[in-house]
Amino acid sequence: MCFATDPPYYDNIGYSDLSDFFYVWLRRSIGLKVWPELFATLLTPKEAELIASPYRHGGSKERARGFFETGLKQAFEQLKQPDQAKQQYMLVVSKYKDSPEAELAQDRLKTLKG
């Protein structure tokens, strides 16, 4: 088993916002005919997307940062659960240091190593 991720760091990229451009055309052309349950919404779901966009948190950078950091930590902690620990798997995380926040995230992720 392999878990691979290229998480956006903080608010660098809002993938769901970017995906809306393609989603609306895919939904219109084949989505509702082939996978109606997957294309039930007019735009891509955004609430669960793990990014630190202040506009999704009432304009608060602190709440946005907290949402991102807590969610990323929970995602990695989930991989350490006993049911996951019984399995062997590879974890691949792609990261880019293009902001001070990304550097902080790297430091915080190091503390999660078990």
C-alpha positions as CSV (number, residue, x, y, z in Angstrom):
1,M,0.0,0.0,0.0
2,C,1.2,3.5,-0.7
3,F,0.0,6.9,0.6
4,A,1.1,9.7,-1.7
5,T,0.3,13.3,-1.2
6,D,1.3,16.7,-2.5
7,P,-0.5,18.9,0.1
8,P,-0.8,22.6,-0.6
9,Y,1.1,24.4,2.1
10,Y,-1.1,26.8,3.9
11,D,-2.8,29.0,1.2
12,N,-0.4,28.5,-1.7
13,I,-2.9,26.7,-3.9
14,G,-6.6,26.3,-3.5
15,Y,-7.1,23.1,-5.6
16,S,-10.8,23.0,-5.2
17,D,-11.2,26.6,-6.5
18,L,-8.9,25.7,-9.4
19,S,-10.9,22.5,-10.0
20,D,-14.1,24.4,-10.4
21,F,-13.1,25.5,-13.9
22,F,-13.0,21.9,-15.1
23,Y,-15.6,20.5,-12.8
24,V,-18.5,22.5,-14.2
25,W,-17.7,21.3,-17.8
26,L,-17.2,17.7,-16.7
27,R,-20.4,17.8,-14.7
28,R,-22.3,19.3,-17.6
29,S,-21.0,16.9,-20.3
30,I,-20.9,13.5,-18.6
31,G,-20.9,13.9,-14.8
32,L,-24.7,13.9,-14.2
33,K,-25.2,11.0,-16.7
34,V,-22.4,8.7,-15.6
35,W,-21.8,9.6,-11.9
36,P,-24.7,11.7,-10.6
37,E,-23.8,11.1,-7.0
38,L,-20.3,12.5,-7.5
39,F,-21.5,15.5,-9.3
40,A,-24.5,16.4,-7.1
41,T,-23.0,19.8,-6.2
42,L,-22.7,22.8,-8.6
43,L,-19.1,23.3,-7.6
44,T,-16.4,21.2,-6.0
45,P,-16.8,20.7,-2.2
46,K,-14.5,23.0,-0.3
47,E,-15.2,22.7,3.4
48,A,-12.9,19.7,4.0
49,E,-10.1,20.9,1.7
50,L,-7.0,21.2,3.9
51,I,-5.7,24.7,3.0
52,A,-5.2,27.8,5.1
53,S,-7.4,30.3,3.2
54,P,-8.5,33.1,5.5
55,Y,-11.6,33.7,3.4
56,R,-12.9,30.3,4.4
57,H,-12.4,31.1,8.1
58,G,-14.1,34.5,8.5
59,G,-11.0,36.4,7.3
60,S,-8.9,35.1,10.2
61,K,-5.3,34.0,9.2
62,E,-4.9,32.5,12.6
63,R,-8.0,30.3,12.4
64,A,-7.1,29.3,8.8
65,R,-3.6,28.3,9.9
66,G,-4.9,26.4,12.9
67,F,-7.4,24.5,10.6
68,F,-4.6,23.6,8.2
69,E,-2.1,22.5,10.9
70,T,-4.6,20.5,12.9
71,G,-5.9,18.8,9.8
72,L,-2.5,17.9,8.5
73,K,-1.4,16.6,11.9
74,Q,-4.6,14.5,12.2
75,A,-4.0,13.0,8.7
76,F,-0.5,11.9,9.6
77,E,-1.6,10.6,13.0
78,Q,-4.2,8.5,11.3
79,L,-1.5,6.7,9.5
80,K,0.0,5.8,12.9
81,Q,-3.1,4.1,14.2
82,P,-2.8,0.5,15.2
83,D,-4.8,-0.9,12.2
84,Q,-2.4,1.0,9.9
85,A,0.6,0.0,11.9
86,K,-0.1,-3.7,11.2
87,Q,0.4,-3.1,7.5
88,Q,3.5,-2.2,5.7
89,Y,3.1,0.9,3.5
90,M,5.1,3.6,1.8
91,L,4.4,7.2,2.6
92,V,5.4,9.8,0.0
93,V,5.0,13.5,0.8
94,S,6.0,16.1,-1.7
95,K,6.9,19.5,-0.3
96,Y,8.3,22.8,-1.5
97,K,9.9,25.4,0.6
98,D,8.7,28.6,-1.0
99,S,7.4,30.3,2.1
100,P,8.2,30.7,5.8
101,E,5.0,28.8,6.6
102,A,6.2,25.8,4.6
103,E,9.4,25.8,6.6
104,L,7.4,25.8,9.9
105,A,5.1,23.0,8.6
106,Q,8.2,20.9,7.9
107,D,9.5,21.4,11.4
108,R,6.1,20.5,12.9
109,L,5.8,17.4,10.8
110,K,9.2,16.2,12.1
111,T,7.7,16.1,15.6
112,L,5.1,13.6,14.4
113,K,7.7,11.0,13.5
114,G,7.2,8.0,15.8
